[in-house]
Structures are given as structure tokens and as C-alpha cells.
């Protein structure tokens, strides 16, 4: 009697690397657990040949079924190759980001923040990022105790990042002592839509941290900033 295989059954269950057959050799087990694209293809071809050899001549497999199974294994193989390529790309990008971050140590970066470090007799530069069109924006500068010591108004700013210079003097024109100051900003919208004014500060990059899984710049004031948040570097 000719042995037959049910053509409607799925003989490719072992493609996922598992098998219900006991007593298999170590080499067979290793082969069946190879989840690489090449390993999956090899198991598929062996199973396909076995099925074709054991099929009932009176009830052969349908060509469309074989074509469908070939298409499925090609798709799996392609996805495995794509996954490998994507992993390699991600690793390469992470390495490039780490290298870029390391080269920023010791440089001045314009990042979100409101710190102003004043050296007596020198101007201090800050920036404000506007979310839309504004007729002007006002910068309020405060000392370490939170007292407002000076205000600046910038007319006709553009949407986006706008820089300003503070001369280090109070509202009466008196030179203020060196030290740490902070600032806040408020914009006057050019329309009925509110405009958000986000402070940006120039700070020195002192170190780089990978604690979060991606490079983070450690700024002079101790805050950490992602590479994507650096607006300017000098």
C-alpha cells in the first residue's frame, strides 16, 4: 500500500524551531532551533522535499498550495534579513551619537533652560523660542533670591528661536555683581492665537551620560539634555 500525506495539513509546523518527536539527536535539535533566515529556509526545503516524496500520487499537492507556502517562507526570510539590517543600523546610529556627544564636552550649547551666568562687565546672551508670530516678547531677569532686577523687550521677533543680550545692569543702569541669574519670557501674540515663549540658555557641556540608554549631555548647572534638544553649539 502506498503511504500518503494529507495535503491539507500543515507540515511546516517545525519551522519555528520546535519538534514533538522524541529521541532526536543533538545535531538535529541544533538544526531545528536555528532561527536565522538561512536556517528557516533549510528546514523549509527539507520538509517540502519530504512532503513531495511522500504524497499520494492519486491525490498530489495542489500547485497553488506549494506556491503559497513558497511565498510565505520567502516573506519570513525577508523579514529576518530586514530585522538583522535594522539592528545593525540602530547599533551604528547609537555609536555615531555617542561619538558626537563625546566631542561636545567643553563646548557651549544653547539648550532649553533659564540660567544666566553673569561675569561683571560682560554681556550675557540668552534666547527665546516662540511657537508662533508675535509683536514682541519681554524677558524678566531675576537674581538668586528671585527678585526681578531688569526687564528687556524685543520688538518684531520672528517665529522660532530669537537671541537677546543682557548687559548685566539693573533697571536703573547699575552694574550687578557676578553670579547666577535666571530669566523668564512672555510673548505678545500677533493674532488671537496664544504664543508660547520657551527660554533657552547657553551652558557649557561638562560630561556625557548613557544612563538612560541614549547619550545625554550633562550641563554646567547639572541638568541633562538630549542631543535633539541642542539648538546651537559653539
Beta strands, then each sheet from edge to edge (+ up, - down):
strand 1: 108-112
strand 2: 115-118
strand 3: 124-130
strand 4: 134-142
strand 5: 148-155
strand 6: 160-166
strand 7: 179-189
strand 8: 197-209
strand 9: 216-219
strand 10: 224-226
strand 11: 232-233
sheet 1: 6+ 3- 8+ 1- 11+
sheet 2: 2+ 7- 4+ 5-
sheet 3: 6+ 3- 8+ 9- 10+
end
